[in-house]
């Protein structure tokens, strides 16, 4: 149940914009699917902000944490889930975002997609912990 709720939250996150800049109206905002498909490239072209774009790799650790949870590897699940949340939160500290191929940057604000993305990680972590503890007691 925890995995299903988390994945639903993750899919919802992909349907909303991750961030908004001064030049992007809500109607023209980049959606979560775009960030999911191409976000990994920002690590390599992000320049001095590339470190913050390591947050994209939370998607990889998210999948690993689901696999560990489903295989009852709880110690690995907790490690991956904590790493997922930590990596995901890294993007919230980014001061600017690259907005075009010429490496121009702009200020931005986080939007619904980002918060749903982080919520999907938290739902998996909390739900997984509850499932683990209830299985352990019975």
N, CA and C of each residue as an Amber inpcrd file, in Angstrom:
protein
   414
   0.8190000  -1.1940000   0.0000000   0.0000000   0.0000000   0.0000000
   0.8650000   1.2620000   0.0000000   1.9460000   1.2350000   0.7790000
   2.8320000   2.4000000   0.8570000   3.4710000   2.6850000  -0.4920000
   3.8760000   1.6260000  -1.1840000   4.5070000   1.8010000  -2.4900000
   3.5020000   2.3700000  -3.4810000   2.2810000   1.8630000  -3.4470000
   1.2650000   2.3340000  -4.3790000   0.9510000   3.8160000  -4.1570000
   0.7840000   4.2200000  -2.9130000   0.5180000   5.6300000  -2.6210000
   1.6980000   6.5120000  -3.0340000   2.8880000   6.0280000  -2.7820000
   4.0780000   6.7820000  -3.1380000   4.1980000   6.9450000  -4.6520000
   3.9690000   5.8780000  -5.3840000   4.0610000   5.9400000  -6.8480000
   2.9710000   6.8450000  -7.4190000   1.7800000   6.8050000  -6.8590000
   0.7150000   7.7080000  -7.3110000   1.1030000   9.1680000  -7.0800000
   1.7000000   9.4370000  -5.9560000   2.1690000  10.7860000  -5.6510000
   3.2850000  11.1880000  -6.6200000   4.1540000  10.2550000  -6.9470000
   5.2560000  10.4940000  -7.8780000   4.7200000  10.8120000  -9.2770000
   3.7330000  10.0440000  -9.7210000   3.1260000  10.2840000 -11.0330000
   2.4370000  11.6450000 -11.0540000   1.7560000  11.9870000  -9.9700000
   1.1230000  13.3080000  -9.8810000   2.1730000  14.4120000  -9.9550000
   3.3240000  14.1900000  -9.3330000   4.4020000  15.1820000  -9.3650000
   4.8720000  15.4340000 -10.7890000   4.8610000  14.4000000 -11.5930000
   5.3050000  14.5460000 -12.9840000   4.3070000  15.3320000 -13.8360000
   3.0980000  15.4770000 -13.3630000   2.0670000  16.1990000 -14.1110000
   2.0450000  17.6930000 -13.8050000   2.7700000  18.1130000 -12.8000000
   2.8100000  19.5240000 -12.4080000   4.1970000  20.0970000 -12.6780000
   4.2920000  21.4250000 -12.7870000   5.6190000  22.0330000 -12.9670000
   6.4630000  21.9060000 -11.7040000   7.7700000  21.7140000 -11.9080000
   8.7020000  21.5890000 -10.7860000   9.1100000  22.9380000 -10.2310000
   9.2480000  23.8890000 -11.1240000   9.7010000  25.2160000 -10.7180000
   9.1600000  26.2460000 -11.6980000   9.1520000  27.4850000 -11.2570000
   8.7280000  28.6040000 -12.0940000   9.8140000  29.6720000 -12.0460000
  10.1090000  30.2540000 -13.1920000  11.0540000  31.3640000 -13.2420000
  10.2910000  32.6300000 -13.5850000  11.0000000  33.7270000 -13.5760000
  10.3780000  35.0060000 -13.9010000   9.8510000  35.0090000 -15.3360000
  10.5460000  34.3110000 -16.2290000  10.1710000  34.3000000 -17.6410000
   9.1850000  33.2000000 -18.0040000   8.9010000  32.2950000 -17.0840000
   7.9730000  31.2040000 -17.3640000   6.6520000  31.4440000 -16.6460000
   5.5980000  31.5870000 -17.4070000   4.2870000  31.6670000 -16.7750000
   3.8640000  30.2480000 -16.4050000   2.8700000  30.1320000 -15.5920000
   2.4070000  28.8100000 -15.1600000   1.9690000  27.9630000 -16.3550000
   1.4040000  28.5990000 -17.3800000   0.9430000  27.8640000 -18.5590000
   2.1140000  27.3180000 -19.3790000   3.2520000  28.0100000 -19.3630000
   4.4120000  27.5920000 -20.1490000   5.4850000  26.9160000 -19.3050000
   5.1710000  26.6150000 -18.0800000   6.1670000  26.0350000 -17.1730000
   6.5720000  24.6400000 -17.6350000   7.7790000  24.2830000 -17.2840000
   8.3010000  22.9640000 -17.6330000   7.7370000  21.9500000 -16.6470000
   7.1120000  20.9190000 -17.1760000   6.4840000  19.9180000 -16.3300000
   7.4710000  18.9070000 -15.7750000   6.9920000  18.1370000 -14.8390000
   7.8220000  17.1390000 -14.1890000   8.3260000  16.0520000 -15.1210000
   7.5410000  15.7110000 -16.1570000   7.9960000  14.6800000 -17.0980000
   9.2730000  15.1220000 -17.8010000   9.3220000  16.3950000 -18.1630000
  10.5130000  16.9320000 -18.8220000  11.7210000  16.8370000 -17.8870000
  11.5290000  17.2230000 -16.6570000  12.6200000  17.1470000 -15.6800000
  13.0480000  15.7060000 -15.4380000  12.0880000  14.8000000 -15.4210000
  12.4050000  13.3890000 -15.2150000  13.2460000  12.8450000 -16.3680000
  12.8930000  13.2210000 -17.5930000  13.6120000  12.7060000 -18.7570000
  14.9850000  13.3370000 -18.9520000  15.1090000  14.6310000 -18.6940000
  16.3360000  15.3470000 -19.0450000  17.1070000  15.9200000 -17.8660000
  16.6040000  15.7860000 -16.6610000  17.2520000  16.3840000 -15.4970000
  18.6490000  15.8700000 -15.2150000  18.9320000  14.6410000 -15.5810000
  20.2470000  14.0610000 -15.3140000  21.3520000  14.8030000 -16.0590000
  21.0280000  15.4440000 -17.1760000  22.0370000  16.1790000 -17.9440000
  22.5390000  17.4180000 -17.2190000  21.7110000  17.9930000 -16.3700000
  22.0750000  19.2360000 -15.6880000  23.3080000  19.0730000 -14.8090000
  23.5580000  17.8750000 -14.3280000  24.7500000  17.6370000 -13.5100000
  26.0050000  17.9260000 -14.3220000  25.9710000  17.5930000 -15.6000000
  27.1460000  17.7320000 -16.4510000  27.2910000  19.1210000 -17.0580000
  26.1830000  19.8280000 -17.2460000  26.2490000  21.1540000 -17.8690000
  25.8680000  22.2660000 -16.8990000  25.6820000  21.9300000 -15.6500000
  25.1920000  22.8920000 -14.6690000  26.2030000  23.9060000 -14.1960000
  27.4630000  23.7690000 -14.6030000  28.4730000  24.7230000 -14.1710000
  28.5960000  24.7470000 -12.6610000  28.6200000  25.9510000 -12.1120000
  28.7820000  26.0580000 -10.6620000  27.5420000  25.6100000  -9.8910000
  26.4240000  25.4270000 -10.5930000  25.2040000  24.9480000  -9.9400000
  24.9910000  23.4500000 -10.1360000  25.9090000  22.7850000 -10.8100000
  25.7670000  21.3630000 -11.1110000  25.5800000  20.4870000  -9.8870000
  26.2070000  20.8680000  -8.7830000  26.0870000  20.0930000  -7.5460000
  24.6330000  19.9480000  -7.1160000  23.8630000  21.0110000  -7.2460000
  22.4700000  20.9880000  -6.8090000  21.6140000  20.0650000  -7.6680000
  22.0480000  19.8590000  -8.9010000  21.2710000  19.0270000  -9.8040000
  21.5200000  17.5380000  -9.5910000  22.3880000  17.2100000  -8.6410000
  22.5030000  15.8080000  -8.2270000  21.1780000  15.3160000  -7.6610000
  20.3040000  16.2420000  -7.3380000  18.9840000  15.8920000  -6.8120000
  18.2290000  14.9750000  -7.7630000  18.4910000  15.0910000  -9.0560000
  17.7950000  14.2350000 -10.0150000  18.0430000  12.7600000  -9.7050000
  19.2160000  12.4370000  -9.1970000  19.5530000  11.0420000  -8.9310000
  18.7440000  10.4550000  -7.7790000  17.9400000  11.2740000  -7.1310000
  16.9870000  10.7470000  -6.1500000  15.9910000   9.8220000  -6.8400000
  15.7650000  10.0280000  -8.1330000  14.8780000   9.1280000  -8.8820000
  15.4420000   7.7100000  -8.9190000  16.7450000   7.6070000  -9.0600000
  17.3930000   6.2920000  -9.1040000  17.3110000   5.6190000  -7.7370000
  17.6450000   6.3520000  -6.6900000  17.6020000   5.7610000  -5.3520000
  16.1610000   5.4740000  -4.9180000  15.2130000   6.2290000  -5.4610000
  13.7950000   5.9670000  -5.1920000  13.4050000   4.5820000  -5.7180000
  13.7880000   4.2890000  -6.9390000  13.4940000   2.9770000  -7.5230000
  14.1980000   1.8780000  -6.7250000  15.4440000   2.1270000  -6.3450000
  16.1740000   1.1380000  -5.5400000  15.4950000   0.9010000  -4.1930000
  14.9930000   1.9610000  -3.5810000  14.3340000   1.7870000  -2.2830000
  13.0350000   0.9980000  -2.4320000  12.3160000   1.1960000  -3.5230000
  11.0990000   0.4030000  -3.7610000  11.4590000  -1.0700000  -3.9450000
  12.4980000  -1.3280000  -4.7190000  12.9290000  -2.7140000  -4.9450000
  13.3410000  -3.3680000  -3.6250000  14.1000000  -2.6520000  -2.8190000
  14.5270000  -3.2030000  -1.5210000  13.3370000  -3.4640000  -0.6090000
  12.3780000  -2.5500000  -0.5960000  11.1950000  -2.7260000   0.2420000
  10.4030000  -3.9560000  -0.1950000  10.1880000  -4.0900000  -1.4900000
   9.4060000  -5.2190000  -1.9930000  10.1040000  -6.5580000  -1.7770000
  11.4290000  -6.5260000  -1.6640000  12.1930000  -7.7520000  -1.4100000
  12.5150000  -7.9540000   0.0710000  11.8660000  -7.1730000   0.9290000
  12.0380000  -7.2690000   2.3850000  13.4880000  -7.0660000   2.8390000
  14.2080000  -6.2310000   2.1500000  15.5800000  -5.8510000   2.5300000
  15.4820000  -4.4980000   3.2360000  15.0470000  -4.5310000   4.4810000
  14.6860000  -3.2920000   5.1640000  15.8730000  -2.3960000   5.4840000
  16.9920000  -2.9590000   5.8110000  18.1580000  -2.1240000   6.0990000
  18.5600000  -1.3460000   4.8460000  18.5860000  -2.0140000   3.7160000
  18.8980000  -1.3430000   2.4470000  17.8020000  -0.3530000   2.0740000
  16.5610000  -0.7440000   2.3530000  15.4380000   0.1530000   2.0770000
  15.6010000   1.4690000   2.8300000  15.8900000   1.3840000   4.1260000
  16.0420000   2.6070000   4.9170000  17.2030000   3.4580000   4.4050000
  18.3090000   2.8370000   4.0750000  19.4610000   3.5900000   3.5470000
  19.1050000   4.2910000   2.2430000  18.4730000   3.5590000   1.3340000
  18.0940000   4.1560000   0.0430000  17.0320000   5.2370000   0.2140000
  16.0660000   5.0040000   1.0910000  14.9930000   5.9800000   1.2890000
  15.5250000   7.2770000   1.9040000  16.4190000   7.1570000   2.8650000
  17.0100000   8.3570000   3.4740000  17.8620000   9.1000000   2.4530000
  18.6330000   8.3660000   1.6660000  19.4430000   8.9870000   0.6190000
  18.5550000   9.6630000  -0.4240000  17.4360000   9.0480000  -0.7440000
  16.4950000   9.6270000  -1.7030000  15.9720000  10.9710000  -1.2140000
  15.5570000  11.0260000   0.0220000  15.0410000  12.2800000   0.5730000
  16.1470000  13.3350000   0.6340000  17.3330000  12.9330000   1.0500000
  18.4500000  13.8830000   1.1380000  18.8150000  14.4370000  -0.2430000
  18.9140000  13.5630000  -1.2310000  19.2320000  14.0280000  -2.5840000
  18.1300000  14.9260000  -3.1300000  16.8880000  14.5420000  -2.9160000
  15.7670000  15.3380000  -3.4080000  15.7290000  16.7320000  -2.8120000
  16.0310000  16.8320000  -1.5420000  16.0130000  18.1360000  -0.8650000
  17.1730000  19.0310000  -1.2930000  18.1910000  18.4520000  -1.8640000
  19.3550000  19.2180000  -2.3070000  18.9710000  20.3360000  -3.2760000
  18.0130000  20.0740000  -4.1530000  17.6070000  21.0580000  -5.1560000
  16.9770000  22.3000000  -4.5290000  16.3860000  22.1550000  -3.3670000
  15.7340000  23.3030000  -2.7350000  16.7380000  24.3700000  -2.2930000
  18.0160000  24.0240000  -2.2390000  19.0510000  24.9850000  -1.8480000
  19.7110000  25.6710000  -3.0420000  19.3240000  25.3010000  -4.2460000
  19.9230000  25.8620000  -5.4550000  19.5120000  27.3340000  -5.6040000
  20.4840000  28.2550000  -5.7450000  20.1400000  29.6750000  -5.8180000
  19.5780000  30.1190000  -7.1700000  20.0240000  29.5020000  -8.2560000
  19.5610000  29.8730000  -9.5990000  19.4530000  28.6220000 -10.4470000
  18.7680000  28.7640000 -11.5740000  18.6130000  27.6270000 -12.4750000
  19.0040000  28.0530000 -13.8820000  19.5790000  27.1310000 -14.6280000
  19.9600000  27.4030000 -16.0120000  18.6920000  27.3720000 -16.8550000
  18.4900000  28.4200000 -17.6610000  17.2370000  28.5250000 -18.4030000
  17.3800000  28.3360000 -19.9100000  18.6100000  28.3080000 -20.4280000
  18.7680000  28.1020000 -21.8650000  20.1300000  27.4990000 -22.1820000
  20.3390000  27.2420000 -23.4720000  21.5690000  26.5870000 -23.9150000
  22.7970000  27.4770000 -23.7610000  22.5970000  28.7810000 -23.6750000
  23.7070000  29.7190000 -23.5220000  24.1460000  29.8420000 -22.0610000
  23.5980000  28.9930000 -21.2080000  23.9440000  28.9380000 -19.7860000
  23.5060000  30.1810000 -19.0140000  22.4890000  30.8820000 -19.4980000
  21.9350000  31.9890000 -18.7320000  21.1840000  31.4170000 -17.5380000
  21.2590000  32.1200000 -16.4330000  20.5840000  31.6490000 -15.2280000
  19.4840000  32.6190000 -14.8360000  18.5840000  32.1440000 -14.0280000
  17.4690000  32.9600000 -13.5740000  17.0720000  32.4900000 -12.1780000
  16.5040000  33.4040000 -11.4080000  15.9420000  33.0250000 -10.1200000
  14.7030000  32.1740000 -10.3730000  14.3660000  31.3450000  -9.4250000
  13.1980000  30.4920000  -9.5950000  12.5540000  30.2200000  -8.2490000
  11.3230000  29.7560000  -8.3160000  10.6160000  29.2950000  -7.1210000
  10.1720000  27.8610000  -7.3780000  10.2030000  27.0730000  -6.3440000
   9.7610000  25.6890000  -6.4650000   8.2420000  25.6510000  -6.5770000
   7.7470000  24.7090000  -7.3420000   6.3070000  24.6180000  -7.5860000
   5.7630000  23.2770000  -7.0880000   4.5040000  23.0400000  -7.3880000
   3.7870000  21.8730000  -6.8620000   4.4740000  20.5560000  -7.1810000
   4.9860000  20.4360000  -8.3900000   5.6130000  19.1850000  -8.8030000
   6.7690000  18.7930000  -7.9090000   7.5760000  19.7740000  -7.5340000
   8.7150000  19.4840000  -6.6550000   8.2360000  18.9840000  -5.2950000
   7.2510000  19.6660000  -4.7420000   6.7750000  19.2870000  -3.4100000
   6.0790000  17.9250000  -3.4230000   5.3700000  17.6110000  -4.4970000
   4.7710000  16.2790000  -4.6150000   5.8490000  15.2060000  -4.7810000
   6.9070000  15.5620000  -5.4830000   8.0370000  14.6460000  -5.6760000
   8.6540000  14.2880000  -4.3260000   8.9230000  15.3040000  -3.5080000
   9.4760000  15.0740000  -2.1700000   8.4650000  14.3170000  -1.3060000
   7.1900000  14.6480000  -1.4320000   6.1530000  13.9570000  -0.6620000
   6.1030000  12.4730000  -1.0160000   6.3200000  12.1420000  -2.2870000
   6.3080000  10.7250000  -2.6690000   7.4360000   9.9670000  -1.9750000
   8.5700000  10.6140000  -1.7940000   9.6860000   9.9800000  -1.0770000
   9.3420000   9.8000000   0.3990000   8.7370000  10.8270000   0.9780000
   8.3750000  10.7650000   2.3950000   7.2960000   9.7060000   2.6400000
   6.3260000   9.6130000   1.7370000   5.2700000   8.6050000   1.8690000
   5.8750000   7.2070000   1.8360000   6.8220000   6.9930000   0.9350000
   7.4690000   5.6820000   0.8620000   8.2390000   5.3840000   2.1420000
   8.9720000   6.3570000   2.6240000   9.7830000   6.1560000   3.8340000
   8.8990000   5.8720000   5.0530000   7.8990000   6.7060000   5.2650000
   7.0280000   6.5470000   6.4350000   6.1640000   5.2950000   6.3020000
   5.5730000   5.1100000   5.1230000   4.7440000   3.9250000   4.9030000
   5.5450000   2.6390000   5.0030000   6.7640000   2.6640000   4.4690000
   7.6310000   1.4910000   4.5590000   8.0120000   1.1770000   5.9930000
   8.2850000   2.2150000   6.7620000   8.6300000   2.0100000   8.1750000
   7.4430000   1.4390000   8.9460000   6.2540000   1.9490000   8.6750000
   5.0530000   1.4310000   9.3500000   4.8170000  -0.0320000   8.9800000
   4.9350000  -0.3470000   7.7000000   4.7630000  -1.7480000   7.2680000
   5.8040000  -2.6510000   7.9110000   7.0280000  -2.1890000   7.9610000
   8.1030000  -2.9840000   8.5620000   7.8310000  -3.2340000  10.0420000
   7.4360000  -2.1960000  10.7540000   7.1860000  -2.3430000  12.1900000
   5.9720000  -3.2230000  12.4770000   4.9280000  -3.1250000  11.6620000
   3.7510000  -3.9730000  11.8920000   4.0360000  -5.4260000  11.5320000
   4.8540000  -5.6690000  10.5230000   5.2370000  -7.0470000  10.1790000
   6.1180000  -7.6500000  11.2620000   6.9420000  -6.8120000  11.8390000
   7.8760000  -7.2680000  12.8680000   7.1320000  -7.7060000  14.1290000
   6.0560000  -6.9780000  14.4770000   5.3010000  -7.2870000  15.6930000
   4.4420000  -8.5320000  15.5390000   4.0140000  -8.8170000  14.3180000
   3.1260000  -9.9750000  14.1450000   3.8750000 -11.2420000  13.8140000
